[in-house]
Amino acid sequence: MSTKQTISTDDLLMIANQQIQDHEAYIDGMRATSVEERGGVLIFKGEFFLDDKGLPTEKTTAVFNMFKYLAHQLSPKFTLGK
């Protein structure tokens, strides 16, 4: 069993945002602005591209999928330090 690396929130967000920018599904403005850990799973949050009525747009689904991708990629590798 591999050991997770303890990492600061700021360092993890830097890694996550680099992965977002390098991903083929990147949309201009897509960015993780916060992360928390629940039950060993990293949960990323950020802008969801809502319309002027506060409703989801097509970009909202893309952002949700990107944050889900980050959780799958980074949760096995990292744990947040206190």
Sequence and secondary structure as in RCSB ss.txt:
>XXXX:A:sequence
MSTKQTISTDDLLMIANQQIQDHEAYIDGMRATSVEERGGVLIFKGEFFLDDKGLPTEKTTAVFNMFKYLAHQLS
PKFTLGK
>XXXX:A:secstr
    EEE HHHHHHHHHHHHHHSTT  TT  EEEEEEETTEEEEEE     TTS   HHHHHHHHHHHHHHHHHT
TTEEE  
